[in-house]
Amino acid sequence: MSRIAVVGASLAGLRAVQTLRSEGFAGDITLIGAETHRPYNRPPLSKSVLRGDDDVTLPGAEELGGEWLGNRRAVRLRVDRSPGAATASTGGGSITLDDGAEIPFDGLVIATGARPRRFAERPGGVHELRTIDDALALRAELDAGHRSLVIVGGGFIGGEIASTARALGLTVTLVDAGPYPMHGVLGVDTARWLAAHHQKNGVELISGVRVAGFESRDGRVTGVRLENGRSIPADLVVAGMGIVPNVEWLEGSGLTLDDGVVCTPSLFAEGTSTIVAAGDVARWRHELYGGALVRVEHWANANAQGAVAARNLLAGPESAVPYADVPAFGTHTHGARIQTAGLPHLADEARTVHGAPEEGSFVVAFLRGGVLVGAVGVNAPKELNRLKRGIAAGDVLEAATS
């Protein structure tokens, strides 16, 4: 292997490049990024950047030399195939860029991440938040004096923006289609606590309803129309409705695509021996959960996966190690630290094992057949981490006694 292409110049892509070099790969590396910026840190975008701090430094990005090819988007992948093989790749291939250039490779890391879901109708003042340019555009609107913000979607990004906007003194309305924000991720007890936490901090919460469209004047949003007929005045709107993996450029390549790039436990794209994936775009068979397909949208996963994918690419499928880290998320909302570990949605039982929601510090364990599969904690990092270790070990919790 002498030429490796890394498509996607964010955290997973950068970690892959760094790992390839640290593992002694001396061949050519091309890191292809759609943005004009070198890789940068995304978690501050919904927090400190909106408050005026431009520091999004990602250590190591400044050391990229000729490897980095910015402002170029991959539009097609051609994969070389073994004679008579329908899908398996034992060689390399090439990547076609949006300017028509062809980048040959004999090893490939796919780290193209994901993009926000967007409204089909998008008057001025309607924003998404995924890139530094998105954050700076939203901050400019805040600096311009717009004071009424509607956030559509109560997930991690929506909650963080609501928290930041309230700290800046804005009037904030959070619209979420579920019964409580993050109900499917946190479970009913924590999601109910989060709803009350938003309201206690001055956020108007509207649950169980979807957005039907916008009201505008002179091309600028003035309100949000809900499906129940209600209209909410708004100077600004932020869509936090989740993300979609960037896999369109891979259509026709022969790779298996299903809500991401479907991968083996060791992150090789299924049916290949020279292509791996990492970060938000990777959907891999997680051995901790019996080979269930898992895709994780969080910086910690991208950070770890980029390195593991690169090492496995160099080692080859026969010597590769499975990526079996316990999925974990974390966020701060109105000063509260909310963390999750594992896959709570797989559980058939939820049990509060530390503290209580009314105390503002608690942990909920999620069990399937008595075995720990997930955990959610609020302001209880030590207890959450203890359960995270238990999830990795497959611990069984004793049945609750009355």
C-alpha positions as CSV (number, residue, x, y, z in Angstrom):
1,M,0.0,0.0,0.0
2,S,1.6,3.2,-1.1
3,R,-1.2,5.7,-1.8
4,I,-4.0,6.3,0.8
5,A,-6.8,8.7,0.3
6,V,-8.8,10.1,3.3
7,V,-12.1,11.7,2.2
8,G,-13.5,14.0,4.9
9,A,-11.3,16.6,6.6
10,S,-12.9,16.8,10.0
11,L,-11.9,15.1,13.3
12,A,-12.1,11.5,12.1
13,G,-10.2,12.3,8.9
14,L,-7.5,14.2,10.7
15,R,-7.0,11.4,13.3
16,A,-6.7,8.9,10.5
17,V,-3.9,10.9,8.8
18,Q,-2.1,11.4,12.1
19,T,-2.4,7.7,12.9
20,L,-1.2,6.6,9.5
21,R,2.0,8.7,10.0
22,S,2.5,7.7,13.6
23,E,2.2,4.0,12.6
24,G,5.0,4.5,10.1
25,F,3.2,4.8,6.8
26,A,5.6,6.6,4.5
27,G,3.6,6.6,1.3
28,D,1.4,9.4,-0.2
29,I,-1.7,10.6,1.8
30,T,-4.3,12.9,0.3
31,L,-6.8,14.4,2.8
32,I,-9.8,15.7,0.8
33,G,-12.0,18.3,2.5
34,A,-15.1,20.1,1.2
35,E,-14.5,23.2,3.3
36,T,-11.9,25.9,2.8
37,H,-10.8,25.5,6.4
38,R,-8.3,23.0,7.8
39,P,-9.8,20.5,10.2
40,Y,-11.3,22.3,13.3
41,N,-13.0,21.5,16.5
42,R,-16.8,21.4,16.2
43,P,-18.2,21.1,19.8
44,P,-17.5,24.9,20.5
45,L,-19.7,25.9,17.5
46,S,-23.0,25.8,19.5
47,K,-21.4,27.2,22.6
48,S,-18.4,29.5,22.8
49,V,-18.3,30.5,19.1
50,L,-21.8,31.9,19.4
51,R,-20.6,33.9,22.4
52,G,-17.7,35.4,20.4
53,D,-14.8,33.0,21.0
54,D,-13.3,32.0,17.6
55,D,-10.9,29.3,19.0
56,V,-11.8,26.1,17.3
57,T,-8.2,24.8,17.1
58,L,-7.8,21.1,16.5
59,P,-4.3,20.1,17.5
60,G,-2.3,18.7,14.6
61,A,-4.3,20.4,11.9
62,E,-1.7,23.1,11.5
63,E,0.9,20.4,10.8
64,L,-0.8,19.2,7.7
65,G,1.3,19.8,4.6
66,G,0.8,18.5,1.1
67,E,-1.6,15.9,2.4
68,W,-4.5,18.4,2.7
69,L,-6.6,19.2,-0.3
70,G,-9.2,21.7,0.7
71,N,-12.3,23.1,-1.0
72,R,-12.8,20.0,-3.0
73,R,-15.7,17.6,-2.8
74,A,-15.7,13.9,-3.7
75,V,-18.5,13.1,-6.2
76,R,-17.8,9.5,-7.2
77,L,-15.9,6.5,-6.1
78,R,-14.6,3.8,-8.4
79,V,-13.5,0.6,-6.7
80,D,-11.3,-2.0,-8.4
81,R,-12.7,-5.5,-8.1
82,S,-11.2,-8.9,-8.2
83,P,-11.9,-10.9,-11.4
84,G,-15.3,-12.5,-11.1
85,A,-16.1,-10.9,-7.8
86,A,-19.4,-9.0,-7.4
87,T,-18.4,-6.8,-4.5
88,A,-15.0,-7.7,-3.0
89,S,-12.2,-5.3,-3.5
90,T,-8.6,-6.4,-3.1
91,G,-7.0,-3.5,-4.8
92,G,-7.6,0.2,-4.9
93,G,-9.5,2.6,-7.1
94,S,-10.0,6.3,-7.6
95,I,-12.0,9.2,-6.4
96,T,-13.5,11.8,-8.7
97,L,-13.6,15.3,-7.3
98,D,-16.1,18.1,-8.2
99,D,-13.5,19.8,-10.4
100,G,-13.1,16.6,-12.5
101,A,-9.7,15.6,-11.0
102,E,-9.1,11.9,-10.3
103,I,-7.3,10.8,-7.1
104,P,-6.0,7.2,-7.3
105,F,-5.6,5.1,-4.1
106,D,-4.8,1.7,-3.0
107,G,-6.2,2.4,0.5
108,L,-9.2,4.6,1.4
109,V,-10.6,6.0,4.6
110,I,-14.2,7.3,4.3
111,A,-14.8,10.0,6.8
112,T,-17.3,12.3,5.0
113,G,-19.5,12.8,8.1
114,A,-23.0,14.0,7.8
115,R,-25.1,17.1,7.1
116,P,-28.1,18.7,8.8
117,R,-31.6,18.0,7.7
118,R,-32.9,21.2,6.0
119,F,-36.3,22.7,5.4
120,A,-37.3,22.8,1.8
121,E,-38.5,26.4,2.4
122,R,-35.7,28.5,3.8
123,P,-36.3,32.3,4.0
124,G,-33.6,34.6,5.4
125,G,-33.0,34.1,9.1
126,V,-33.4,30.3,9.0
127,H,-30.1,28.5,9.9
128,E,-28.5,25.1,10.5
129,L,-25.4,24.6,12.6
130,R,-22.8,22.2,11.4
131,T,-19.8,24.2,10.2
132,I,-17.7,27.1,11.4
133,D,-19.3,29.2,8.6
134,D,-22.7,28.2,9.9
135,A,-21.8,29.3,13.4
136,L,-20.3,32.7,12.3
137,A,-23.4,33.4,10.2
138,L,-25.7,32.7,13.1
139,R,-23.4,34.8,15.5
140,A,-23.6,37.7,13.0
141,E,-27.4,37.6,13.3
142,L,-27.2,37.5,17.1
143,D,-24.8,40.5,17.0
144,A,-27.2,42.3,14.7
145,G,-29.8,42.4,17.5
146,H,-32.3,39.7,16.6
147,R,-33.8,38.6,19.9
148,S,-36.5,36.1,19.2
149,L,-35.2,32.6,18.4
150,V,-37.2,29.4,17.5
151,I,-35.2,26.2,17.6
152,V,-36.8,23.2,15.8
153,G,-35.6,20.0,17.3
154,G,-34.6,19.4,20.9
155,G,-31.6,17.1,20.4
156,F,-28.0,17.8,21.6
157,I,-27.4,20.7,19.2
158,G,-30.9,22.2,19.8
159,G,-30.4,22.0,23.5
160,E,-27.0,23.6,23.4
161,I,-28.1,26.4,21.2
162,A,-31.1,27.0,23.5
163,S,-28.7,27.2,26.5
164,T,-26.3,29.6,24.8
165,A,-29.1,31.8,23.5
166,R,-30.8,32.1,26.9
167,A,-27.4,33.0,28.4
168,L,-27.2,35.8,25.8
169,G,-30.6,37.1,26.8
170,L,-32.7,35.9,23.8
171,T,-36.3,34.8,24.0
172,V,-36.2,31.1,23.0
173,T,-38.9,28.7,21.9
174,L,-38.0,25.1,21.4
175,V,-40.3,23.0,19.2
176,D,-39.9,19.2,19.4
177,A,-42.0,16.6,17.7
178,G,-41.6,14.1,20.6
179,P,-43.4,14.1,24.0
180,Y,-40.2,15.5,25.6
181,P,-36.9,16.6,24.1
182,M,-34.5,13.7,23.5
183,H,-37.1,11.2,24.6
184,G,-35.8,8.4,22.4
185,V,-32.1,9.0,23.5
186,L,-32.5,9.6,27.2
187,G,-35.6,7.6,28.2
188,V,-38.7,9.0,29.6
189,D,-37.6,10.0,33.1
190,T,-34.5,12.0,32.0
191,A,-36.3,13.5,29.0
192,R,-39.1,14.7,31.3
193,W,-36.5,16.2,33.6
194,L,-34.8,17.9,30.7
195,A,-38.1,19.4,29.6
196,A,-38.6,20.9,33.0
197,H,-35.0,22.1,33.1
198,H,-35.4,24.0,29.8
199,Q,-38.6,25.6,31.1
200,K,-37.0,26.5,34.5
201,N,-34.3,28.3,32.5
202,G,-36.8,30.4,30.5
203,V,-37.2,28.3,27.4
204,E,-40.8,28.0,26.0
205,L,-41.1,24.3,25.2
206,I,-43.7,23.2,22.6
207,S,-43.8,19.4,22.4
208,G,-45.6,16.8,20.3
209,V,-46.0,19.0,17.2
210,R,-44.1,19.5,13.9
211,V,-43.3,22.7,11.9
212,A,-45.5,23.2,8.9
213,G,-43.7,26.2,7.4
214,F,-42.7,29.8,7.9
215,E,-44.1,33.2,7.7
216,S,-41.9,35.8,6.1
217,R,-41.8,39.4,4.9
218,D,-39.4,40.7,2.2
219,G,-37.7,37.3,2.1
220,R,-37.0,37.3,5.9
221,V,-38.5,34.9,8.4
222,T,-41.1,36.5,10.8
223,G,-42.7,33.4,12.3
224,V,-43.0,29.7,12.4
225,R,-46.2,27.9,11.5
226,L,-47.0,24.7,13.4
227,E,-49.1,21.8,12.1
228,N,-51.7,22.5,14.8
229,G,-52.3,25.9,13.3
230,R,-50.4,28.0,15.9
231,S,-47.9,30.6,14.7
232,I,-44.8,31.6,16.7
233,P,-43.1,35.0,16.1
234,A,-39.4,34.6,15.3
235,D,-36.5,36.8,14.2
236,L,-34.3,33.8,13.9
237,V,-34.9,30.0,13.4
238,V,-32.3,27.2,13.9
239,A,-33.1,23.8,12.5
240,G,-31.8,21.0,14.8
241,M,-33.6,18.1,13.2
242,G,-30.8,15.7,13.1
243,I,-28.3,14.8,10.4
244,V,-28.0,12.7,7.3
245,P,-24.8,10.7,6.5
246,N,-22.9,12.0,3.4
247,V,-23.0,8.8,1.2
248,E,-24.4,10.1,-2.1
249,W,-21.0,10.2,-3.7
250,L,-20.7,6.5,-3.0
251,E,-23.8,5.4,-4.9
252,G,-22.9,3.0,-7.7
253,S,-19.5,2.1,-6.1
254,G,-20.7,-1.3,-4.9
255,L,-20.3,-0.4,-1.2
256,T,-23.3,-1.3,1.0
257,L,-25.1,1.9,2.0
258,D,-27.8,1.9,4.7
259,D,-27.9,5.0,6.9
260,G,-24.2,5.2,6.4
261,V,-21.4,3.0,5.1
262,V,-22.1,-0.5,6.4
263,C,-18.9,-1.9,7.9
264,T,-17.5,-5.0,9.6
265,P,-16.7,-4.9,13.3
266,S,-13.2,-3.7,12.4
267,L,-14.5,-0.8,10.3
268,F,-13.8,-2.2,6.8
269,A,-16.6,-1.4,4.4
270,E,-18.3,-4.7,3.9
271,G,-16.9,-6.8,1.0
272,T,-13.7,-4.8,0.9
273,S,-10.2,-5.2,2.2
274,T,-8.7,-1.8,1.4
275,I,-11.6,0.6,2.4
276,V,-12.5,1.6,6.0
277,A,-14.9,4.2,7.4
278,A,-15.0,6.3,10.5
279,G,-17.0,8.9,12.3
280,D,-20.6,9.9,11.6
281,V,-20.7,8.2,8.3
282,A,-19.7,4.7,9.6
283,R,-22.3,2.2,10.5
284,W,-20.5,-0.9,11.9
285,R,-21.4,-4.2,13.4
286,H,-20.8,-3.7,17.1
287,E,-19.7,-6.9,18.8
288,L,-20.8,-5.8,22.2
289,Y,-24.3,-5.8,21.0
290,G,-24.3,-9.1,19.1
291,G,-23.3,-7.5,15.7
292,A,-26.1,-5.0,15.7
293,L,-25.4,-2.1,13.3
294,V,-24.5,1.0,15.1
295,R,-23.8,4.6,13.9
296,V,-22.7,7.2,16.5
297,E,-22.9,10.9,16.0
298,H,-20.4,12.3,18.5
299,W,-16.9,13.8,18.4
300,A,-15.5,11.2,20.9
301,N,-16.5,8.4,18.6
302,A,-15.0,10.2,15.5
303,N,-11.8,10.8,17.5
304,A,-11.3,7.1,18.4
305,Q,-12.7,5.6,15.3
306,G,-10.4,7.6,12.9
307,A,-7.4,6.2,14.7
308,V,-8.6,2.6,14.8
309,A,-9.8,2.6,11.2
310,A,-6.3,3.8,10.1
311,R,-4.5,1.2,12.0
312,N,-6.8,-1.5,10.7
313,L,-6.3,-0.4,7.2
314,L,-2.6,-0.8,7.5
315,A,-2.9,-4.1,9.3
316,G,-5.4,-5.6,6.8
317,P,-8.7,-7.4,7.7
318,E,-6.9,-10.6,9.0
319,S,-5.0,-8.7,11.6
320,A,-7.5,-5.9,12.3
321,V,-9.1,-5.4,15.8
322,P,-12.8,-4.9,16.3
323,Y,-13.9,-1.4,17.3
324,A,-16.1,-2.2,20.3
325,D,-15.9,1.0,22.4
326,V,-19.1,1.7,24.4
327,P,-20.9,4.5,22.5
328,A,-20.9,7.7,24.7
329,F,-22.3,11.2,24.4
330,G,-22.0,14.3,26.6
331,T,-23.5,17.8,26.6
332,H,-24.0,20.8,28.9
333,T,-27.5,22.4,28.9
334,H,-28.2,25.4,31.1
335,G,-25.3,24.4,33.3
336,A,-26.3,20.8,33.7
337,R,-24.0,18.0,32.5
338,I,-25.9,15.3,30.7
339,Q,-24.1,12.1,29.6
340,T,-25.1,8.8,28.0
341,A,-23.4,5.5,27.5
342,G,-24.3,2.5,25.5
343,L,-27.5,2.0,23.7
344,P,-30.4,2.8,26.0
345,H,-33.0,2.2,23.3
346,L,-32.2,-1.5,23.3
347,A,-33.4,-1.9,26.9
348,D,-36.6,-3.5,28.2
349,E,-36.1,-2.0,31.7
350,A,-35.0,1.4,33.0
351,R,-34.0,1.8,36.6
352,T,-32.8,4.8,38.6
353,V,-29.7,3.6,40.4
354,H,-28.3,6.9,41.8
355,G,-29.9,10.1,43.1
356,A,-33.3,11.3,41.8
357,P,-34.5,13.7,39.1
358,E,-35.9,16.1,41.7
359,E,-32.5,16.4,43.2
360,G,-30.9,17.4,39.8
361,S,-28.3,14.6,40.1
362,F,-29.2,11.1,39.1
363,V,-28.3,8.1,36.9
364,V,-30.6,5.7,35.1
365,A,-29.5,2.2,34.1
366,F,-31.0,0.6,31.1
367,L,-31.2,-3.2,31.1
368,R,-32.1,-5.9,28.6
369,G,-32.8,-9.2,30.3
370,G,-31.1,-7.8,33.4
371,V,-27.9,-7.1,31.5
372,L,-26.6,-3.5,31.3
373,V,-26.9,-2.1,27.8
374,G,-27.0,1.7,28.5
375,A,-27.0,4.4,31.1
376,V,-27.9,8.1,31.3
377,G,-26.6,10.5,33.9
378,V,-27.3,14.1,34.9
379,N,-24.6,15.8,37.0
380,A,-23.2,12.4,38.1
381,P,-20.1,11.7,35.9
382,K,-18.5,9.3,38.3
383,E,-21.6,7.1,38.6
384,L,-22.1,7.3,34.8
385,N,-18.5,6.2,34.1
386,R,-18.9,3.3,36.6
387,L,-22.0,2.1,34.6
388,K,-20.1,2.6,31.4
389,R,-17.5,0.1,32.5
390,G,-20.3,-2.2,33.5
391,I,-21.8,-2.0,30.0
392,A,-18.5,-3.0,28.5
393,A,-18.2,-5.9,30.9
394,G,-21.8,-7.1,30.3
395,D,-22.7,-6.8,33.9
396,V,-25.9,-8.1,35.3
397,L,-27.8,-5.9,37.8
398,E,-29.7,-7.6,40.5
399,A,-33.5,-7.4,40.3
400,A,-34.9,-4.4,42.2
401,T,-36.4,-5.3,45.6
402,S,-39.2,-3.5,47.2
